[in-house]
Amino acid sequence: MTNKIIGIALIVIGVALGMWGYDVYDSASSQVTRALNGEPPIEAWLGFIGGAVCILVGITRLK
């Protein structure tokens, strides 16, 4: 039972991290940085990758 609760919590955290990463990626300062450097900020990548990892671990905990 606790594995399912942890799995659900990890999925929720993963979705929140993914949304945060997208917000950082789509922010005005990020658009300026991408226009000058061509690279998104590291915080956006951390949000995307961290969210994906949390979601995958959460899904494996639900099984």
N, CA, C and O atoms as a Tinker XYZ file with bonds, in Angstrom:
   252  protein
     1  N      0.817000   -1.193000    0.000000    73     2
     2  CA     0.000000    0.000000    0.000000    64     1     3
     3  C      0.865000    1.263000    0.000000    63     2     4     5
     4  O      0.550000    2.231000   -0.692000    81     3
     5  N      1.951000    1.255000    0.773000    73     3     6
     6  CA     2.788000    2.452000    0.817000    64     5     7
     7  C      3.520000    2.669000   -0.505000    63     6     8     9
     8  O      3.817000    3.807000   -0.868000    81     7
     9  N      3.814000    1.578000   -1.229000    73     7    10
    10  CA     4.457000    1.734000   -2.538000    64     9    11
    11  C      3.543000    2.470000   -3.507000    63    10    12    13
    12  O      4.011000    3.274000   -4.314000    81    11
    13  N      2.244000    2.201000   -3.432000    73    11    14
    14  CA     1.308000    2.888000   -4.319000    64    13    15
    15  C      1.202000    4.370000   -3.960000    63    14    16    17
    16  O      1.110000    5.217000   -4.848000    81    15
    17  N      1.214000    4.681000   -2.681000    73    15    18
    18  CA     1.150000    6.082000   -2.260000    64    17    19
    19  C      2.409000    6.820000   -2.704000    63    18    20    21
    20  O      2.333000    7.948000   -3.192000    81    19
    21  N      3.555000    6.188000   -2.535000    73    19    22
    22  CA     4.814000    6.799000   -2.986000    64    21    23
    23  C      4.800000    6.968000   -4.501000    63    22    24    25
    24  O      5.245000    7.994000   -5.015000    81    23
    25  N      4.293000    5.969000   -5.219000    73    23    26
    26  CA     4.210000    6.052000   -6.674000    64    25    27
    27  C      3.335000    7.199000   -7.141000    63    26    28    29
    28  O      3.700000    7.934000   -8.059000    81    27
    29  N      2.182000    7.352000   -6.512000    73    27    30
    30  CA     1.282000    8.442000   -6.880000    64    29    31
    31  C      1.926000    9.784000   -6.564000    63    30    32    33
    32  O      1.832000   10.720000   -7.358000    81    31
    33  N      2.583000    9.884000   -5.406000    73    31    34
    34  CA     3.254000   11.134000   -5.044000    64    33    35
    35  C      4.369000   11.464000   -6.035000    63    34    36    37
    36  O      4.537000   12.625000   -6.409000    81    35
    37  N      5.128000   10.461000   -6.463000    73    35    38
    38  CA     6.193000   10.700000   -7.431000    64    37    39
    39  C      5.640000   11.146000   -8.784000    63    38    40    41
    40  O      6.234000   11.994000   -9.449000    81    39
    41  N      4.525000   10.588000   -9.183000    73    39    42
    42  CA     3.914000   11.008000  -10.445000    64    41    43
    43  C      3.450000   12.455000  -10.353000    63    42    44    45
    44  O      3.651000   13.233000  -11.286000    81    43
    45  N      2.836000   12.816000   -9.242000    73    43    46
    46  CA     2.379000   14.203000   -9.061000    64    45    47
    47  C      3.574000   15.154000   -9.044000    63    46    48    49
    48  O      3.534000   16.211000   -9.672000    81    47
    49  N      4.630000   14.785000   -8.333000    73    47    50
    50  CA     5.839000   15.616000   -8.287000    64    49    51
    51  C      6.463000   15.718000   -9.678000    63    50    52    53
    52  O      6.928000   16.788000  -10.071000    81    51
    53  N      6.476000   14.614000  -10.423000    73    51    54
    54  CA     7.031000   14.625000  -11.771000    64    53    55
    55  C      6.266000   15.537000  -12.707000    63    54    56    57
    56  O      6.863000   16.251000  -13.513000    81    55
    57  N      4.954000   15.516000  -12.607000    73    55    58
    58  CA     4.141000   16.400000  -13.442000    64    57    59
    59  C      4.410000   17.854000  -13.061000    63    58    60    61
    60  O      4.530000   18.716000  -13.932000    81    59
    61  N      4.505000   18.125000  -11.757000    73    59    62
    62  CA     4.783000   19.491000  -11.307000    64    61    63
    63  C      6.162000   19.956000  -11.786000    63    62    64    65
    64  O      6.313000   21.100000  -12.213000    81    63
    65  N      7.156000   19.086000  -11.718000    73    63    66
    66  CA     8.491000   19.444000  -12.208000    64    65    67
    67  C      8.483000   19.707000  -13.709000    63    66    68    69
    68  O      9.132000   20.639000  -14.184000    81    67
    69  N      7.754000   18.892000  -14.449000    73    67    70
    70  CA     7.660000   19.107000  -15.885000    64    69    71
    71  C      6.994000   20.429000  -16.225000    63    70    72    73
    72  O      7.421000   21.132000  -17.140000    81    71
    73  N      5.946000   20.761000  -15.486000    73    71    74
    74  CA     5.276000   22.041000  -15.717000    64    73    75
    75  C      6.183000   23.206000  -15.346000    63    74    76    77
    76  O      6.200000   24.225000  -16.037000    81    75
    77  N      6.940000   23.063000  -14.257000    73    75    78
    78  CA     7.883000   24.107000  -13.851000    64    77    79
    79  C      8.972000   24.273000  -14.916000    63    78    80    81
    80  O      9.346000   25.395000  -15.257000    81    79
    81  N      9.469000   23.167000  -15.430000    73    79    82
    82  CA    10.479000   23.233000  -16.474000    64    81    83
    83  C      9.961000   23.920000  -17.725000    63    82    84    85
    84  O     10.685000   24.678000  -18.371000    81    83
    85  N      8.708000   23.653000  -18.065000    73    83    86
    86  CA     8.124000   24.306000  -19.232000    64    85    87
    87  C      7.942000   25.804000  -18.978000    63    86    88    89
    88  O      8.177000   26.618000  -19.871000    81    87
    89  N      7.526000   26.167000  -17.762000    73    87    90
    90  CA     7.387000   27.590000  -17.435000    64    89    91
    91  C      8.723000   28.312000  -17.536000    63    90    92    93
    92  O      8.794000   29.426000  -18.053000    81    91
    93  N      9.778000   27.679000  -17.042000    73    91    94
    94  CA    11.108000   28.279000  -17.140000    64    93    95
    95  C     11.534000   28.371000  -18.598000    63    94    96    97
    96  O     12.096000   29.382000  -19.019000    81    95
    97  N     11.272000   27.333000  -19.360000    73    95    98
    98  CA    11.652000   27.303000  -20.775000    64    97    99
    99  C     10.928000   28.386000  -21.569000    63    98   100   101
   100  O     11.492000   28.961000  -22.499000    81    99
   101  N      9.678000   28.661000  -21.201000    73    99   102
   102  CA     8.849000   29.596000  -21.957000    64   101   103
   103  C      8.890000   31.022000  -21.401000    63   102   104   105
   104  O      8.192000   31.892000  -21.920000    81   103
   105  N      9.677000   31.283000  -20.374000    73   103   106
   106  CA     9.714000   32.612000  -19.778000    64   105   107
   107  C     10.392000   33.611000  -20.718000    63   106   108   109
   108  O     11.093000   33.228000  -21.655000    81   107
   109  N     10.169000   34.885000  -20.449000    73   107   110
   110  CA    10.725000   35.935000  -21.302000    64   109   111
   111  C     12.250000   35.947000  -21.250000    63   110   112   113
   112  O     12.904000   36.106000  -22.280000    81   111
   113  N     12.819000   35.780000  -20.055000    73   111   114
   114  CA    14.280000   35.786000  -19.950000    64   113   115
   115  C     14.889000   34.588000  -20.662000    63   114   116   117
   116  O     15.982000   34.681000  -21.220000    81   115
   117  N     14.184000   33.466000  -20.643000    73   115   118
   118  CA    14.677000   32.285000  -21.349000    64   117   119
   119  C     14.630000   32.502000  -22.852000    63   118   120   121
   120  O     15.517000   32.043000  -23.572000    81   119
   121  N     13.618000   33.188000  -23.330000    73   119   122
   122  CA    13.532000   33.455000  -24.762000    64   121   123
   123  C     14.668000   34.357000  -25.221000    63   122   124   125
   124  O     15.203000   34.180000  -26.316000    81   123
   125  N     15.036000   35.324000  -24.386000    73   123   126
   126  CA    16.168000   36.193000  -24.719000    64   125   127
   127  C     17.456000   35.382000  -24.722000    63   126   128   129
   128  O     18.281000   35.523000  -25.625000    81   127
   129  N     17.629000   34.536000  -23.714000    73   127   130
   130  CA    18.829000   33.693000  -23.633000    64   129   131
   131  C     18.926000   32.760000  -24.833000    63   130   132   133
   132  O     20.003000   32.581000  -25.402000    81   131
   133  N     17.796000   32.166000  -25.216000    73   131   134
   134  CA    17.806000   31.277000  -26.386000    64   133   135
   135  C     18.108000   32.044000  -27.654000    63   134   136   137
   136  O     18.764000   31.520000  -28.555000    81   135
   137  N     17.640000   33.279000  -27.738000    73   135   138
   138  CA    17.915000   34.077000  -28.932000    64   137   139
   139  C     19.391000   34.430000  -29.036000    63   138   140   141
   140  O     19.944000   34.475000  -30.134000    81   139
   141  N     20.033000   34.682000  -27.895000    73   139   142
   142  CA    21.447000   35.057000  -27.907000    64   141   143
   143  C     22.371000   33.850000  -27.974000    63   142   144   145
   144  O     23.314000   33.831000  -28.764000    81   143
   145  N     22.106000   32.851000  -27.155000    73   143   146
   146  CA    23.000000   31.689000  -27.067000    64   145   147
   147  C     22.523000   30.496000  -27.879000    63   146   148   149
   148  O     23.326000   29.683000  -28.336000    81   147
   149  N     21.229000   30.399000  -28.053000    73   147   150
   150  CA    20.679000   29.228000  -28.726000    64   149   151
   151  C     20.456000   28.059000  -27.790000    63   150   152   153
   152  O     20.094000   26.971000  -28.239000    81   151
   153  N     20.664000   28.261000  -26.494000    73   151   154
   154  CA    20.507000   27.190000  -25.519000    64   153   155
   155  C     19.471000   27.573000  -24.475000    63   154   156   157
   156  O     19.462000   28.711000  -24.005000    81   155
   157  N     18.594000   26.638000  -24.103000    73   155   158
   158  CA    17.667000   26.918000  -23.012000    64   157   159
   159  C     18.411000   26.871000  -21.670000    63   158   160   161
   160  O     19.480000   26.267000  -21.583000    81   159
   161  N     17.871000   27.486000  -20.646000    73   159   162
   162  CA    18.549000   27.462000  -19.344000    64   161   163
   163  C     18.582000   26.057000  -18.745000    63   162   164   165
   164  O     17.737000   25.216000  -19.053000    81   163
   165  N     19.553000   25.823000  -17.900000    73   163   166
   166  CA    19.733000   24.505000  -17.289000    64   165   167
   167  C     18.557000   24.151000  -16.387000    63   166   168   169
   168  O     18.248000   22.972000  -16.211000    81   167
   169  N     17.895000   25.157000  -15.813000    73   167   170
   170  CA    16.748000   24.883000  -14.946000    64   169   171
   171  C     15.620000   24.216000  -15.723000    63   170   172   173
   172  O     14.916000   23.356000  -15.194000    81   171
   173  N     15.452000   24.616000  -16.976000    73   171   174
   174  CA    14.415000   23.996000  -17.807000    64   173   175
   175  C     14.736000   22.527000  -18.044000    63   174   176   177
   176  O     13.855000   21.673000  -17.938000    81   175
   177  N     15.982000   22.229000  -18.362000    73   175   178
   178  CA    16.380000   20.828000  -18.566000    64   177   179
   179  C     16.215000   20.024000  -17.293000    63   178   180   181
   180  O     15.762000   18.881000  -17.335000    81   179
   181  N     16.579000   20.613000  -16.152000    73   179   182
   182  CA    16.419000   19.898000  -14.888000    64   181   183
   183  C     14.957000   19.594000  -14.604000    63   182   184   185
   184  O     14.628000   18.519000  -14.103000    81   183
   185  N     14.080000   20.535000  -14.923000    73   183   186
   186  CA    12.656000   20.299000  -14.725000    64   185   187
   187  C     12.131000   19.193000  -15.621000    63   186   188   189
   188  O     11.386000   18.323000  -15.170000    81   187
   189  N     12.519000   19.222000  -16.896000    73   187   190
   190  CA    12.057000   18.200000  -17.834000    64   189   191
   191  C     12.585000   16.815000  -17.468000    63   190   192   193
   192  O     11.822000   15.851000  -17.391000    81   191
   193  N     13.877000   16.725000  -17.246000    73   191   194
   194  CA    14.489000   15.418000  -16.970000    64   193   195
   195  C     14.077000   14.907000  -15.593000    63   194   196   197
   196  O     13.752000   13.731000  -15.435000    81   195
   197  N     14.092000   15.791000  -14.600000    73   195   198
   198  CA    13.676000   15.383000  -13.254000    64   197   199
   199  C     12.227000   14.939000  -13.230000    63   198   200   201
   200  O     11.884000   13.965000  -12.560000    81   199
   201  N     11.378000   15.642000  -13.952000    73   199   202
   202  CA     9.974000   15.251000  -14.017000    64   201   203
   203  C      9.791000   13.903000  -14.690000    63   202   204   205
   204  O      9.003000   13.078000  -14.229000    81   203
   205  N     10.510000   13.676000  -15.770000    73   203   206
   206  CA    10.400000   12.393000  -16.468000    64   205   207
   207  C     10.879000   11.240000  -15.594000    63   206   208   209
   208  O     10.268000   10.172000  -15.571000    81   207
   209  N     11.973000   11.465000  -14.876000    73   207   210
   210  CA    12.494000   10.407000  -13.999000    64   209   211
   211  C     11.504000   10.114000  -12.876000    63   210   212   213
   212  O     11.241000    8.953000  -12.564000    81   211
   213  N     10.959000   11.159000  -12.273000    73   211   214
   214  CA     9.985000   10.952000  -11.191000    64   213   215
   215  C      8.751000   10.210000  -11.700000    63   214   216   217
   216  O      8.233000    9.326000  -11.017000    81   215
   217  N      8.284000   10.560000  -12.881000    73   215   218
   218  CA     7.102000    9.886000  -13.429000    64   217   219
   219  C      7.406000    8.416000  -13.707000    63   218   220   221
   220  O      6.591000    7.546000  -13.399000    81   219
   221  N      8.566000    8.135000  -14.284000    73   219   222
   222  CA     8.914000    6.737000  -14.574000    64   221   223
   223  C      9.066000    5.913000  -13.305000    63   222   224   225
   224  O      8.598000    4.777000  -13.243000    81   223
   225  N      9.718000    6.478000  -12.292000    73   223   226
   226  CA     9.868000    5.753000  -11.023000    64   225   227
   227  C      8.501000    5.571000  -10.368000    63   226   228   229
   228  O      8.217000    4.519000   -9.795000    81   227
   229  N      7.663000    6.589000  -10.455000    73   227   230
   230  CA     6.321000    6.481000   -9.890000    64   229   231
   231  C      5.489000    5.407000  -10.555000    63   230   232   233
   232  O      4.746000    4.686000   -9.889000    81   231
   233  N      5.610000    5.297000  -11.862000    73   231   234
   234  CA     4.854000    4.266000  -12.587000    64   233   235
   235  C      5.327000    2.877000  -12.194000    63   234   236   237
   236  O      4.522000    1.957000  -12.045000    81   235
   237  N      6.643000    2.727000  -12.026000    73   235   238
   238  CA     7.149000    1.400000  -11.625000    64   237   239
   239  C      6.732000    1.054000  -10.194000    63   238   240   241
   240  O      6.581000   -0.123000   -9.865000    81   239
   241  N      6.548000    2.052000   -9.352000    73   239   242
   242  CA     6.087000    1.791000   -7.975000    64   241   243
   243  C      4.623000    1.364000   -7.938000    63   242   244   245
   244  O      4.208000    0.671000   -7.010000    81   243
   245  N      3.842000    1.767000   -8.930000    73   243   246
   246  CA     2.424000    1.409000   -8.938000    64   245   247
   247  C      2.179000   -0.033000   -9.322000    63   246   248   249
   248  O      1.124000   -0.585000   -9.010000    81   247
   249  N      3.124000   -0.646000   -9.987000    73   247   250
   250  CA     2.927000   -2.032000  -10.442000    64   249   251
   251  C      3.151000   -3.013000   -9.336000    63   250   252
   252  O      3.027000   -4.220000   -9.547000    81   251
